[in-house]
Amino acid sequence: MYKLKTSKSVRKRFKILSGCKVLRRRSCRNHLLQKKASKRKQKLRKVLLVSQVDLLNFKFKIPYIY
């Protein structure tokens, strides 16, 4: 059987923890920051875990982490 390719863009955007947990950044933090409130930008700074539903799609992008 041939090797499965790892998606390089996914590998750069997500951080993999032990126990099959994956960290992701929040969206809406790239541009147009001037009109967003500082409290809102502060909350967007935090990192979240990827939900269990999205982990199924994630397994196909990075096949050899499990």
PyMOL Python script that loads the backbone (N, CA, C, O; Angstrom):
from pymol import cmd

cmd.read_pdbstr("""\
ATOM      1  N   MET A   1       0.835  -1.184   0.000  1.00  0.00           N
ATOM      2  CA  MET A   1       0.000   0.000   0.000  1.00  0.00           C
ATOM      3  C   MET A   1       0.881   1.249   0.000  1.00  0.00           C
ATOM      4  O   MET A   1       1.911   1.286   0.673  1.00  0.00           O
ATOM      5  N   TYR A   2       0.482   2.245  -0.738  1.00  0.00           N
ATOM      6  CA  TYR A   2       1.277   3.456  -0.852  1.00  0.00           C
ATOM      7  C   TYR A   2       1.108   4.349   0.380  1.00  0.00           C
ATOM      8  O   TYR A   2       0.149   4.213   1.139  1.00  0.00           O
ATOM      9  N   LYS A   3       2.055   5.253   0.555  1.00  0.00           N
ATOM     10  CA  LYS A   3       2.000   6.177   1.689  1.00  0.00           C
ATOM     11  C   LYS A   3       0.986   7.278   1.426  1.00  0.00           C
ATOM     12  O   LYS A   3       0.820   7.724   0.291  1.00  0.00           O
ATOM     13  N   LEU A   4       0.319   7.708   2.469  1.00  0.00           N
ATOM     14  CA  LEU A   4      -0.617   8.814   2.350  1.00  0.00           C
ATOM     15  C   LEU A   4       0.126  10.124   2.587  1.00  0.00           C
ATOM     16  O   LEU A   4       0.981  10.216   3.468  1.00  0.00           O
ATOM     17  N   LYS A   5      -0.210  11.132   1.794  1.00  0.00           N
ATOM     18  CA  LYS A   5       0.465  12.418   1.933  1.00  0.00           C
ATOM     19  C   LYS A   5      -0.168  13.237   3.044  1.00  0.00           C
ATOM     20  O   LYS A   5      -1.383  13.211   3.239  1.00  0.00           O
ATOM     21  N   THR A   6       0.673  13.965   3.771  1.00  0.00           N
ATOM     22  CA  THR A   6       0.217  14.864   4.813  1.00  0.00           C
ATOM     23  C   THR A   6      -0.017  16.236   4.203  1.00  0.00           C
ATOM     24  O   THR A   6       0.804  16.734   3.433  1.00  0.00           O
ATOM     25  N   SER A   7      -1.130  16.832   4.551  1.00  0.00           N
ATOM     26  CA  SER A   7      -1.424  18.182   4.078  1.00  0.00           C
ATOM     27  C   SER A   7      -0.552  19.167   4.838  1.00  0.00           C
ATOM     28  O   SER A   7      -0.700  19.310   6.052  1.00  0.00           O
ATOM     29  N   LYS A   8       0.354  19.848   4.146  1.00  0.00           N
ATOM     30  CA  LYS A   8       1.313  20.746   4.791  1.00  0.00           C
ATOM     31  C   LYS A   8       0.626  21.957   5.387  1.00  0.00           C
ATOM     32  O   LYS A   8       1.062  22.469   6.417  1.00  0.00           O
ATOM     33  N   SER A   9      -0.440  22.424   4.758  1.00  0.00           N
ATOM     34  CA  SER A   9      -1.129  23.596   5.296  1.00  0.00           C
ATOM     35  C   SER A   9      -1.806  23.280   6.624  1.00  0.00           C
ATOM     36  O   SER A   9      -1.833  24.118   7.525  1.00  0.00           O
ATOM     37  N   VAL A  10      -2.345  22.090   6.745  1.00  0.00           N
ATOM     38  CA  VAL A  10      -2.982  21.684   8.002  1.00  0.00           C
ATOM     39  C   VAL A  10      -1.928  21.503   9.084  1.00  0.00           C
ATOM     40  O   VAL A  10      -2.158  21.839  10.245  1.00  0.00           O
ATOM     41  N   ARG A  11      -0.800  20.985   8.709  1.00  0.00           N
ATOM     42  CA  ARG A  11       0.279  20.764   9.672  1.00  0.00           C
ATOM     43  C   ARG A  11       0.800  22.068  10.255  1.00  0.00           C
ATOM     44  O   ARG A  11       1.220  22.107  11.411  1.00  0.00           O
ATOM     45  N   LYS A  12       0.776  23.133   9.465  1.00  0.00           N
ATOM     46  CA  LYS A  12       1.239  24.431   9.948  1.00  0.00           C
ATOM     47  C   LYS A  12       0.199  25.147  10.804  1.00  0.00           C
ATOM     48  O   LYS A  12       0.563  25.925  11.687  1.00  0.00           O
ATOM     49  N   ARG A  13      -1.076  24.903  10.562  1.00  0.00           N
ATOM     50  CA  ARG A  13      -2.139  25.653  11.232  1.00  0.00           C
ATOM     51  C   ARG A  13      -2.573  25.052  12.557  1.00  0.00           C
ATOM     52  O   ARG A  13      -3.131  25.756  13.400  1.00  0.00           O
ATOM     53  N   PHE A  14      -2.329  23.774  12.754  1.00  0.00           N
ATOM     54  CA  PHE A  14      -2.806  23.097  13.947  1.00  0.00           C
ATOM     55  C   PHE A  14      -1.641  22.540  14.740  1.00  0.00           C
ATOM     56  O   PHE A  14      -0.597  22.201  14.183  1.00  0.00           O
ATOM     57  N   LYS A  15      -1.834  22.448  16.058  1.00  0.00           N
ATOM     58  CA  LYS A  15      -0.834  21.854  16.928  1.00  0.00           C
ATOM     59  C   LYS A  15      -1.435  20.597  17.536  1.00  0.00           C
ATOM     60  O   LYS A  15      -2.563  20.618  18.027  1.00  0.00           O
ATOM     61  N   ILE A  16      -0.685  19.506  17.504  1.00  0.00           N
ATOM     62  CA  ILE A  16      -1.181  18.226  17.962  1.00  0.00           C
ATOM     63  C   ILE A  16      -0.652  17.955  19.364  1.00  0.00           C
ATOM     64  O   ILE A  16       0.552  18.037  19.605  1.00  0.00           O
ATOM     65  N   LEU A  17      -1.557  17.630  20.289  1.00  0.00           N
ATOM     66  CA  LEU A  17      -1.201  17.308  21.657  1.00  0.00           C
ATOM     67  C   LEU A  17      -1.297  15.809  21.867  1.00  0.00           C
ATOM     68  O   LEU A  17      -1.761  15.079  20.992  1.00  0.00           O
ATOM     69  N   SER A  18      -0.859  15.358  23.023  1.00  0.00           N
ATOM     70  CA  SER A  18      -0.983  13.937  23.324  1.00  0.00           C
ATOM     71  C   SER A  18      -2.453  13.592  23.579  1.00  0.00           C
ATOM     72  O   SER A  18      -3.249  14.458  23.943  1.00  0.00           O
ATOM     73  N   GLY A  19      -2.790  12.359  23.390  1.00  0.00           N
ATOM     74  CA  GLY A  19      -4.171  11.932  23.590  1.00  0.00           C
ATOM     75  C   GLY A  19      -5.082  12.308  22.448  1.00  0.00           C
ATOM     76  O   GLY A  19      -6.288  12.449  22.651  1.00  0.00           O
ATOM     77  N   CYS A  20      -4.539  12.479  21.232  1.00  0.00           N
ATOM     78  CA  CYS A  20      -5.315  12.785  20.022  1.00  0.00           C
ATOM     79  C   CYS A  20      -6.103  14.088  20.149  1.00  0.00           C
ATOM     80  O   CYS A  20      -7.224  14.183  19.650  1.00  0.00           O
ATOM     81  N   LYS A  21      -5.528  15.086  20.809  1.00  0.00           N
ATOM     82  CA  LYS A  21      -6.155  16.389  20.905  1.00  0.00           C
ATOM     83  C   LYS A  21      -5.452  17.338  19.949  1.00  0.00           C
ATOM     84  O   LYS A  21      -4.238  17.261  19.759  1.00  0.00           O
ATOM     85  N   VAL A  22      -6.227  18.237  19.347  1.00  0.00           N
ATOM     86  CA  VAL A  22      -5.688  19.150  18.353  1.00  0.00           C
ATOM     87  C   VAL A  22      -6.105  20.571  18.720  1.00  0.00           C
ATOM     88  O   VAL A  22      -7.272  20.825  19.019  1.00  0.00           O
ATOM     89  N   LEU A  23      -5.138  21.499  18.694  1.00  0.00           N
ATOM     90  CA  LEU A  23      -5.410  22.897  18.995  1.00  0.00           C
ATOM     91  C   LEU A  23      -5.578  23.682  17.709  1.00  0.00           C
ATOM     92  O   LEU A  23      -4.943  23.383  16.698  1.00  0.00           O
ATOM     93  N   ARG A  24      -6.444  24.695  17.755  1.00  0.00           N
ATOM     94  CA  ARG A  24      -6.665  25.562  16.601  1.00  0.00           C
ATOM     95  C   ARG A  24      -6.778  26.995  17.073  1.00  0.00           C
ATOM     96  O   ARG A  24      -7.070  27.256  18.240  1.00  0.00           O
ATOM     97  N   ARG A  25      -6.545  27.928  16.153  1.00  0.00           N
ATOM     98  CA  ARG A  25      -6.719  29.342  16.431  1.00  0.00           C
ATOM     99  C   ARG A  25      -8.128  29.765  16.049  1.00  0.00           C
ATOM    100  O   ARG A  25      -8.803  29.091  15.272  1.00  0.00           O
ATOM    101  N   ARG A  26      -8.564  30.894  16.608  1.00  0.00           N
ATOM    102  CA  ARG A  26      -9.872  31.438  16.253  1.00  0.00           C
ATOM    103  C   ARG A  26      -9.769  32.245  14.964  1.00  0.00           C
ATOM    104  O   ARG A  26      -8.700  32.743  14.611  1.00  0.00           O
ATOM    105  N   SER A  27     -10.884  32.364  14.277  1.00  0.00           N
ATOM    106  CA  SER A  27     -10.924  33.140  13.048  1.00  0.00           C
ATOM    107  C   SER A  27     -11.184  34.613  13.351  1.00  0.00           C
ATOM    108  O   SER A  27     -11.371  34.978  14.512  1.00  0.00           O
ATOM    109  N   CYS A  28     -11.198  35.454  12.338  1.00  0.00           N
ATOM    110  CA  CYS A  28     -11.491  36.894  12.433  1.00  0.00           C
ATOM    111  C   CYS A  28     -10.412  37.666  13.175  1.00  0.00           C
ATOM    112  O   CYS A  28     -10.722  38.673  13.811  1.00  0.00           O
ATOM    113  N   ARG A  29      -9.177  37.241  13.118  1.00  0.00           N
ATOM    114  CA  ARG A  29      -8.099  37.916  13.827  1.00  0.00           C
ATOM    115  C   ARG A  29      -7.032  38.417  12.852  1.00  0.00           C
ATOM    116  O   ARG A  29      -5.947  38.807  13.281  1.00  0.00           O
ATOM    117  N   ASN A  30      -7.317  38.413  11.565  1.00  0.00           N
ATOM    118  CA  ASN A  30      -6.301  38.739  10.579  1.00  0.00           C
ATOM    119  C   ASN A  30      -6.306  40.200  10.158  1.00  0.00           C
ATOM    120  O   ASN A  30      -5.248  40.828  10.115  1.00  0.00           O
ATOM    121  N   HIS A  31      -7.452  40.747   9.853  1.00  0.00           N
ATOM    122  CA  HIS A  31      -7.497  42.110   9.340  1.00  0.00           C
ATOM    123  C   HIS A  31      -8.748  42.809   9.854  1.00  0.00           C
ATOM    124  O   HIS A  31      -9.594  42.191  10.500  1.00  0.00           O
ATOM    125  N   LEU A  32      -8.856  44.084   9.568  1.00  0.00           N
ATOM    126  CA  LEU A  32      -9.948  44.940  10.046  1.00  0.00           C
ATOM    127  C   LEU A  32     -10.027  44.936  11.575  1.00  0.00           C
ATOM    128  O   LEU A  32     -11.113  44.851  12.150  1.00  0.00           O
ATOM    129  N   LEU A  33      -8.871  45.030  12.219  1.00  0.00           N
ATOM    130  CA  LEU A  33      -8.814  44.983  13.677  1.00  0.00           C
ATOM    131  C   LEU A  33      -9.124  46.333  14.314  1.00  0.00           C
ATOM    132  O   LEU A  33      -9.378  46.408  15.516  1.00  0.00           O
ATOM    133  N   GLN A  34      -9.105  47.389  13.525  1.00  0.00           N
ATOM    134  CA  GLN A  34      -9.301  48.725  14.074  1.00  0.00           C
ATOM    135  C   GLN A  34     -10.723  48.918  14.605  1.00  0.00           C
ATOM    136  O   GLN A  34     -10.918  49.585  15.621  1.00  0.00           O
ATOM    137  N   LYS A  35     -11.692  48.351  13.940  1.00  0.00           N
ATOM    138  CA  LYS A  35     -13.081  48.548  14.360  1.00  0.00           C
ATOM    139  C   LYS A  35     -13.572  47.492  15.352  1.00  0.00           C
ATOM    140  O   LYS A  35     -14.698  47.585  15.840  1.00  0.00           O
ATOM    141  N   LYS A  36     -12.744  46.495  15.655  1.00  0.00           N
ATOM    142  CA  LYS A  36     -13.136  45.495  16.637  1.00  0.00           C
ATOM    143  C   LYS A  36     -12.736  45.972  18.032  1.00  0.00           C
ATOM    144  O   LYS A  36     -11.687  46.591  18.214  1.00  0.00           O
ATOM    145  N   ALA A  37     -13.573  45.678  18.996  1.00  0.00           N
ATOM    146  CA  ALA A  37     -13.306  46.096  20.366  1.00  0.00           C
ATOM    147  C   ALA A  37     -12.110  45.329  20.928  1.00  0.00           C
ATOM    148  O   ALA A  37     -11.837  44.200  20.521  1.00  0.00           O
ATOM    149  N   SER A  38     -11.411  45.950  21.856  1.00  0.00           N
ATOM    150  CA  SER A  38     -10.219  45.317  22.422  1.00  0.00           C
ATOM    151  C   SER A  38     -10.579  44.059  23.206  1.00  0.00           C
ATOM    152  O   SER A  38      -9.806  43.103  23.246  1.00  0.00           O
ATOM    153  N   LYS A  39     -11.740  44.065  23.821  1.00  0.00           N
ATOM    154  CA  LYS A  39     -12.193  42.884  24.549  1.00  0.00           C
ATOM    155  C   LYS A  39     -12.452  41.721  23.595  1.00  0.00           C
ATOM    156  O   LYS A  39     -12.167  40.566  23.914  1.00  0.00           O
ATOM    157  N   ARG A  40     -12.986  42.037  22.442  1.00  0.00           N
ATOM    158  CA  ARG A  40     -13.252  41.015  21.430  1.00  0.00           C
ATOM    159  C   ARG A  40     -11.945  40.452  20.875  1.00  0.00           C
ATOM    160  O   ARG A  40     -11.819  39.245  20.667  1.00  0.00           O
ATOM    161  N   LYS A  41     -10.971  41.337  20.635  1.00  0.00           N
ATOM    162  CA  LYS A  41      -9.675  40.886  20.128  1.00  0.00           C
ATOM    163  C   LYS A  41      -8.935  40.049  21.163  1.00  0.00           C
ATOM    164  O   LYS A  41      -8.196  39.124  20.825  1.00  0.00           O
ATOM    165  N   GLN A  42      -9.146  40.389  22.420  1.00  0.00           N
ATOM    166  CA  GLN A  42      -8.529  39.631  23.500  1.00  0.00           C
ATOM    167  C   GLN A  42      -9.080  38.206  23.552  1.00  0.00           C
ATOM    168  O   GLN A  42      -8.331  37.258  23.788  1.00  0.00           O
ATOM    169  N   LYS A  43     -10.373  38.057  23.333  1.00  0.00           N
ATOM    170  CA  LYS A  43     -10.981  36.724  23.316  1.00  0.00           C
ATOM    171  C   LYS A  43     -10.568  35.934  22.078  1.00  0.00           C
ATOM    172  O   LYS A  43     -10.489  34.707  22.122  1.00  0.00           O
ATOM    173  N   LEU A  44     -10.307  36.627  20.980  1.00  0.00           N
ATOM    174  CA  LEU A  44      -9.892  35.943  19.754  1.00  0.00           C
ATOM    175  C   LEU A  44      -8.459  35.417  19.855  1.00  0.00           C
ATOM    176  O   LEU A  44      -8.056  34.571  19.057  1.00  0.00           O
ATOM    177  N   ARG A  45      -7.700  35.903  20.812  1.00  0.00           N
ATOM    178  CA  ARG A  45      -6.321  35.464  21.000  1.00  0.00           C
ATOM    179  C   ARG A  45      -6.228  34.037  21.524  1.00  0.00           C
ATOM    180  O   ARG A  45      -5.219  33.362  21.321  1.00  0.00           O
ATOM    181  N   LYS A  46      -7.267  33.584  22.190  1.00  0.00           N
ATOM    182  CA  LYS A  46      -7.214  32.285  22.849  1.00  0.00           C
ATOM    183  C   LYS A  46      -7.240  31.140  21.839  1.00  0.00           C
ATOM    184  O   LYS A  46      -7.757  31.269  20.729  1.00  0.00           O
ATOM    185  N   VAL A  47      -6.676  30.035  22.256  1.00  0.00           N
ATOM    186  CA  VAL A  47      -6.585  28.845  21.420  1.00  0.00           C
ATOM    187  C   VAL A  47      -7.624  27.841  21.907  1.00  0.00           C
ATOM    188  O   VAL A  47      -7.854  27.712  23.109  1.00  0.00           O
ATOM    189  N   LEU A  48      -8.245  27.137  20.978  1.00  0.00           N
ATOM    190  CA  LEU A  48      -9.300  26.184  21.300  1.00  0.00           C
ATOM    191  C   LEU A  48      -8.932  24.776  20.847  1.00  0.00           C
ATOM    192  O   LEU A  48      -8.046  24.586  20.015  1.00  0.00           O
ATOM    193  N   LEU A  49      -9.619  23.810  21.402  1.00  0.00           N
ATOM    194  CA  LEU A  49      -9.500  22.440  20.920  1.00  0.00           C
ATOM    195  C   LEU A  49     -10.434  22.238  19.735  1.00  0.00           C
ATOM    196  O   LEU A  49     -11.522  22.813  19.689  1.00  0.00           O
ATOM    197  N   VAL A  50     -10.014  21.435  18.796  1.00  0.00           N
ATOM    198  CA  VAL A  50     -10.860  21.086  17.659  1.00  0.00           C
ATOM    199  C   VAL A  50     -11.948  20.138  18.164  1.00  0.00           C
ATOM    200  O   VAL A  50     -11.670  19.231  18.948  1.00  0.00           O
ATOM    201  N   SER A  51     -13.175  20.349  17.716  1.00  0.00           N
ATOM    202  CA  SER A  51     -14.288  19.527  18.182  1.00  0.00           C
ATOM    203  C   SER A  51     -14.165  18.093  17.659  1.00  0.00           C
ATOM    204  O   SER A  51     -13.447  17.829  16.694  1.00  0.00           O
ATOM    205  N   GLN A  52     -14.867  17.189  18.305  1.00  0.00           N
ATOM    206  CA  GLN A  52     -14.807  15.770  17.936  1.00  0.00           C
ATOM    207  C   GLN A  52     -15.352  15.519  16.542  1.00  0.00           C
ATOM    208  O   GLN A  52     -14.901  14.600  15.858  1.00  0.00           O
ATOM    209  N   VAL A  53     -16.312  16.318  16.114  1.00  0.00           N
ATOM    210  CA  VAL A  53     -16.892  16.153  14.782  1.00  0.00           C
ATOM    211  C   VAL A  53     -15.865  16.501  13.707  1.00  0.00           C
ATOM    212  O   VAL A  53     -15.781  15.828  12.680  1.00  0.00           O
ATOM    213  N   ASP A  54     -15.092  17.547  13.945  1.00  0.00           N
ATOM    214  CA  ASP A  54     -14.095  17.967  12.964  1.00  0.00           C
ATOM    215  C   ASP A  54     -12.852  17.091  12.973  1.00  0.00           C
ATOM    216  O   ASP A  54     -12.077  17.118  12.017  1.00  0.00           O
ATOM    217  N   LEU A  55     -12.648  16.323  14.019  1.00  0.00           N
ATOM    218  CA  LEU A  55     -11.490  15.438  14.056  1.00  0.00           C
ATOM    219  C   LEU A  55     -11.574  14.348  13.000  1.00  0.00           C
ATOM    220  O   LEU A  55     -10.544  13.840  12.556  1.00  0.00           O
ATOM    221  N   LEU A  56     -12.777  13.981  12.592  1.00  0.00           N
ATOM    222  CA  LEU A  56     -12.914  12.983  11.530  1.00  0.00           C
ATOM    223  C   LEU A  56     -12.333  13.492  10.219  1.00  0.00           C
ATOM    224  O   LEU A  56     -11.676  12.738   9.501  1.00  0.00           O
ATOM    225  N   ASN A  57     -12.569  14.770   9.894  1.00  0.00           N
ATOM    226  CA  ASN A  57     -11.973  15.367   8.695  1.00  0.00           C
ATOM    227  C   ASN A  57     -10.473  15.542   8.867  1.00  0.00           C
ATOM    228  O   ASN A  57      -9.712  15.456   7.903  1.00  0.00           O
ATOM    229  N   PHE A  58     -10.065  15.784  10.073  1.00  0.00           N
ATOM    230  CA  PHE A  58      -8.655  16.028  10.353  1.00  0.00           C
ATOM    231  C   PHE A  58      -7.812  14.773  10.153  1.00  0.00           C
ATOM    232  O   PHE A  58      -6.644  14.870   9.776  1.00  0.00           O
ATOM    233  N   LYS A  59      -8.385  13.598  10.399  1.00  0.00           N
ATOM    234  CA  LYS A  59      -7.649  12.342  10.252  1.00  0.00           C
ATOM    235  C   LYS A  59      -7.213  12.103   8.810  1.00  0.00           C
ATOM    236  O   LYS A  59      -6.179  11.480   8.570  1.00  0.00           O
ATOM    237  N   PHE A  60      -7.989  12.591   7.856  1.00  0.00           N
ATOM    238  CA  PHE A  60      -7.634  12.401   6.453  1.00  0.00           C
ATOM    239  C   PHE A  60      -6.533  13.365   6.017  1.00  0.00           C
ATOM    240  O   PHE A  60      -5.784  13.071   5.085  1.00  0.00           O
ATOM    241  N   LYS A  61      -6.434  14.496   6.674  1.00  0.00           N
ATOM    242  CA  LYS A  61      -5.413  15.477   6.307  1.00  0.00           C
ATOM    243  C   LYS A  61      -4.042  15.126   6.881  1.00  0.00           C
ATOM    244  O   LYS A  61      -3.019  15.294   6.217  1.00  0.00           O
ATOM    245  N   ILE A  62      -4.032  14.639   8.121  1.00  0.00           N
ATOM    246  CA  ILE A  62      -2.781  14.199   8.750  1.00  0.00           C
ATOM    247  C   ILE A  62      -3.000  12.756   9.202  1.00  0.00           C
ATOM    248  O   ILE A  62      -3.454  12.523  10.322  1.00  0.00           O
ATOM    249  N   PRO A  63      -2.688  11.799   8.352  1.00  0.00           N
ATOM    250  CA  PRO A  63      -3.064  10.405   8.615  1.00  0.00           C
ATOM    251  C   PRO A  63      -2.242   9.692   9.684  1.00  0.00           C
ATOM    252  O   PRO A  63      -2.747   8.752  10.299  1.00  0.00           O
ATOM    253  N   TYR A  64      -0.993  10.102   9.932  1.00  0.00           N
ATOM    254  CA  TYR A  64      -0.110   9.297  10.769  1.00  0.00           C
ATOM    255  C   TYR A  64       0.049   9.838  12.180  1.00  0.00           C
ATOM    256  O   TYR A  64       1.064   9.557  12.817  1.00  0.00           O
ATOM    257  N   ILE A  65      -0.894  10.592  12.691  1.00  0.00           N
ATOM    258  CA  ILE A  65      -0.764  11.097  14.054  1.00  0.00           C
ATOM    259  C   ILE A  65      -1.460  10.199  15.056  1.00  0.00           C
ATOM    260  O   ILE A  65      -1.246  10.353  16.258  1.00  0.00           O
ATOM    261  N   TYR A  66      -2.278   9.273  14.609  1.00  0.00           N
ATOM    262  CA  TYR A  66      -3.031   8.412  15.528  1.00  0.00           C
ATOM    263  C   TYR A  66      -2.413   7.052  15.624  1.00  0.00           C
ATOM    264  O   TYR A  66      -2.914   6.196  16.353  1.00  0.00           O
TER     265      TYR A  66
END
""", "prot")
cmd.dss("prot")
cmd.show_as("cartoon", "prot")
cmd.util.cbc("prot")
cmd.orient("prot")
